[in-house]
């Protein structure tokens, strides 16, 4: 039970992380997997891509394709709604941090 709660909580953190990076620069999935790994999140493509598709369906991200080295690579960039959600998430995260810091 505890693992499910932690997983659900971390998925929210991961979405904020994704929005943060999408706001800086468009990214592709395998890059994001490596980026998240650097922050202690172990994400498989089978977990990340459905999350990206869900964020795209919620109009937080927009996907486009680029031909690179003979392969089509899917990039994700933030939308205006994503920027607004990111700003709100930053404010809420900051307030929470101030409350729980030791």
MARDO-844612 format. One line per 4 residues: their letters; for each residue x, y negated, z of N, C-alpha, C, O. Coordinates in steps of 0.2 Angstrom, whole numbers, plus 5000, padded with zeros to 4 digits. Example, Ala and Ser with C-alpha at 12.3 -4.5 7.8 and 13.67 -1.06 7.14 Angstrom:
2
as> 5066:5028:5039:5062:5022:5039:5066:5016:5039:5071:5017:5042; 5064:5011:5035:5068:5005:5036:5064:5000:5039:5067:4994:5040
***
This chain:
102
xxxx> 5004:5006:5000:5000:5000:5000:5004:4994:5000:5003:4989:4996; 5010:4994:5004:5014:4988:5005:5017:4986:4998:5018:4981:4996; 5019:4992:4994:5023:4991:4988:5018:4987:4983:5020:4983:4979; 5012:4989:4983:5007:4986:4978:5006:4978:4980:5006:4974:4975
xxxx> 5006:4977:4986:5005:4970:4988:5012:4966:4986:5011:4960:4984; 5017:4968:4988:5024:4965:4986:5024:4964:4978:5026:4959:4976; 5022:4970:4974:5022:4969:4967:5018:4964:4964:5020:4960:4960; 5012:4963:4967:5007:4958:4965:5010:4951:4967:5010:4947:4962
xxxx> 5013:4950:4972:5016:4944:4974:5022:4942:4970:5022:4937:4967; 5026:4947:4968:5032:4946:4964:5030:4945:4957:5033:4941:4953; 5024:4947:4954:5022:4946:4948:5020:4938:4947:5021:4935:4942; 5018:4936:4952:5016:4928:4952:5023:4924:4952:5023:4920:4948
xxxx> 5028:4926:4956:5034:4923:4955:5037:4924:4948:5040:4919:4946; 5037:4930:4945:5039:4931:4939:5036:4926:4934:5039:4924:4929; 5030:4926:4934:5026:4921:4929:5028:4914:4930:5029:4911:4925; 5030:4912:4936:5032:4905:4937:5039:4905:4934:5041:4900:4931
xxxx> 5043:4910:4935:5050:4910:4932:5050:4910:4924:5053:4906:4921; 5045:4914:4921:5044:4914:4914:5042:4907:4912:5045:4904:4907; 5037:4904:4915:5035:4897:4913:5041:4892:4914:5042:4888:4909; 5045:4892:4919:5051:4888:4920:5056:4889:4914:5058:4883:4911
xxxx> 5057:4895:4912:5062:4896:4906:5059:4894:4900:5062:4891:4895; 5053:4895:4899:5049:4893:4893:5049:4886:4892:5049:4883:4886; 5049:4882:4897:5049:4875:4897:5056:4872:4895:5056:4867:4892; 5061:4876:4897:5068:4873:4895:5069:4875:4888:5071:4870:4885
xxxx> 5068:4881:4886:5069:4883:4879:5065:4889:4877:5063:4893:4882; 5063:4890:4871:5059:4896:4869:5064:4902:4871:5070:4901:4870; 5061:4908:4872:5065:4914:4873:5062:4920:4870:5056:4920:4868; 5066:4925:4870:5063:4932:4867:5064:4937:4873:5067:4936:4878
xxxx> 5060:4942:4872:5058:4946:4878:5065:4950:4881:5065:4950:4887; 5069:4952:4877:5075:4956:4880:5079:4951:4884:5082:4952:4889; 5080:4944:4881:5083:4939:4885:5080:4938:4892:5084:4938:4897; 5073:4938:4892:5070:4937:4899:5071:4943:4903:5072:4942:4909
xxxx> 5071:4949:4901:5072:4955:4905:5079:4954:4908:5080:4955:4915; 5084:4952:4905:5091:4951:4908:5091:4945:4913:5094:4945:4918; 5088:4939:4911:5087:4934:4915:5084:4936:4922:5086:4934:4927; 5078:4939:4922:5075:4941:4928:5079:4946:4932:5079:4946:4938
xxxx> 5083:4950:4928:5088:4955:4932:5093:4951:4936:5094:4953:4942; 5095:4945:4933:5100:4941:4937:5097:4939:4944:5101:4937:4948; 5090:4938:4944:5087:4936:4950:5084:4941:4954:5080:4940:4959; 5086:4948:4953:5084:4953:4957:5077:4957:4955:5075:4961:4958
xxxx> 5075:4955:4949:5068:4958:4947:5070:4963:4941:5074:4962:4937; 5068:4969:4942:5069:4975:4938:5063:4975:4933:5058:4978:4936; 5063:4973:4927:5057:4973:4923:5059:4977:4917:5064:4977:4914; 5054:4982:4915:5055:4986:4909:5051:4982:4904:5047:4978:4905
xxxx> 5052:4984:4897:5048:4981:4892:5041:4982:4893:5037:4978:4891; 5040:4988:4895:5033:4990:4896:5029:4986:4901:5023:4987:4902; 5033:4983:4906:5030:4979:4911:5030:4971:4908:5025:4968:4909; 5035:4969:4905:5036:4962:4903:5031:4960:4897:5028:4955:4898
xxxx> 5031:4964:4892:5027:4962:4886:5020:4962:4887:5017:4957:4885; 5017:4966:4891:5010:4965:4893:5009:4959:4897:5004:4955:4896; 5013:4957:4901:5013:4951:4905:5014:4945:4901:5010:4940:4901; 5018:4945:4896:5019:4939:4891:5012:4939:4887:5010:4933:4885
xxxx> 5010:4944:4885:5003:4944:4881:4998:4941:4885:4994:4938:4882; 4997:4943:4891:4992:4940:4896:4993:4933:4896:4988:4929:4896; 4999:4931:4897:5001:4923:4898:4999:4920:4891:4997:4914:4891; 5000:4923:4886:4998:4920:4879:4991:4920:4879:4988:4915:4876
xxxx> 4987:4925:4881:4980:4925:4880:4977:4920:4885:4972:4917:4883; 4980:4918:4890:4978:4913:4895:4980:4906:4893:4979:4901:4896; 4983:4905:4887:4986:4899:4884:4991:4896:4888:4992:4890:4888; 4995:4900:4891:5001:4897:4895:5007:4897:4890:5012:4893:4891
xxxx> 5008:4902:4886:5013:4903:4881:5011:4904:4874:5005:4906:4873; 5015:4902:4870:5013:4903:4863:5019:4907:4859:5025:4906:4861; 5017:4912:4855:5022:4916:4852:5023:4914:4845:5018:4913:4841; 5029:4915:4843:5031:4914:4835:5036:4918:4834:5040:4921:4838
xxxx> 5037:4920:4827:5042:4924:4825:5047:4921:4821:5046:4916:4817; 5054:4924:4822:5059:4921:4818:5063:4927:4815:5064:4932:4819; 5065:4927:4809:5069:4932:4806:5076:4931:4808:5079:4926:4806; 5079:4936:4812:5086:4935:4814:5090:4942:4813:5088:4947:4815
xxxx> 5095:4941:4809:5099:4947:4807:5095:4953:4804:5096:4958:4806; 5091:4951:4800:5087:4956:4796:5081:4958:4800:5077:4963:4798; 5080:4956:4806:5074:4958:4811:5070:4953:4813:5072:4947:4813; 5064:4954:4814:5059:4949:4816:5059:4949:4824:5058:4954:4827
xxxx> 5061:4943:4826:5061:4942:4834:5056:4938:4836:5054:4932:4833; 5052:4940:4841:5046:4936:4844:5049:4931:4849:5052:4934:4854; 5048:4925:4849:5050:4920:4854:5043:4918:4857:5038:4917:4854; 5044:4915:4863:5039:4913:4867:5041:4906:4869:5046:4904:4871
xxxx> 5036:4901:4869:5037:4894:4871:5031:4892:4875:5026:4895:4875; 5032:4887:4879:5027:4885:4884:5022:4881:4880:5023:4877:4875; 5015:4881:4882:5010:4877:4880:5009:4871:4884:5012:4870:4890; 5005:4866:4882:5003:4860:4887:5000:4863:4893:5002:4861:4899
xxxx> 4996:4868:4892:4992:4870:4898:4998:4874:4903:4997:4873:4909; 5002:4877:4900:5008:4880:4904:5012:4875:4907:5014:4877:4913; 5013:4870:4904:5017:4864:4908:5013:4862:4914:5016:4861:4919; 5007:4861:4913:5002:4859:4919:5002:4864:4924:5003:4862:4930
xxxx> 5002:4870:4922:5001:4876:4927:5008:4876:4931:5009:4877:4937; 5014:4875:4927:5020:4875:4930:5021:4870:4935:5024:4871:4941; 5019:4864:4933:5020:4858:4938:5016:4859:4944:5018:4858:4950; 5010:4862:4944:5006:4863:4950:5009:4869:4954:5009:4869:4960
xxxx> 5012:4874:4950:5015:4880:4954:5021:4877:4958:5023:4879:4963; 5025:4873:4954:5031:4870:4958:5029:4866:4964:5032:4867:4969; 5024:4862:4964:5022:4858:4970:5019:4863:4975:5021:4862:4981; 5016:4868:4973:5013:4873:4978:5019:4877:4981:5019:4878:4987
xxxx> 5024:4879:4977:5029:4883:4980:5034:4878:4984:5036:4881:4989; 5034:4872:4983:5038:4867:4987:5035:4867:4994:5038:4867:4999; 5028:4866:4994:5025:4865:5000:5025:4872:5004:5026:4871:5010; 5025:4877:5001:5025:4884:5004:5032:4884:5007:5033:4886:5013
xxxx> 5038:4883:5003:5044:4883:5006:5045:4879:5012:5048:4881:5017; 5043:4873:5012:5044:4868:5018:5040:4871:5024:5043:4871:5029; 5035:4875:5023:5031:4878:5028:5035:4884:5031:5035:4885:5037; 5037:4888:5027:5040:4895:5029:5047:4895:5030:5050:4900:5033
xx> 5051:4890:5028:5058:4890:5029:5060:4891:5036:5057:4888:5041; 5065:4894:5038:5067:4895:5045:5073:4891:5047:5075:4891:5052
***
